[in-house]
Amino acid sequence: MTVLFDRVSDIAGATEHTPIVFWAPELRESDSGDGIVTLQHHSVYAENGEFTTPDMDAGPAVVQIGVRQYQITIPESPDPIRLWP
């Protein structure tokens, strides 16, 4: 399980209020091998320009910020990590 965090702002530095949405691109086995990860969407919102996710299952995922979608792989990490890099 991994917590992702980051800071978001527009080009002028104003904080964003757009939801950041995560989901698995397909039904898959959980990283721990003891369950199933569904296609359910999970939204987080930035407060004062910063967001933090709950623990999320490591593996393939999609993140949507505004209208753009990005294919990502959530790594297994005991410590919170930034979304962007």
Secondary structure, 3 states (H helix, E strand, C coil): CECEEEECECCCCCECCCCEEEECCCCEECCCCCCEECCCCEEECCECCEEECCCECCEEEEEEECCEEEEEEECCCCCCEECCC
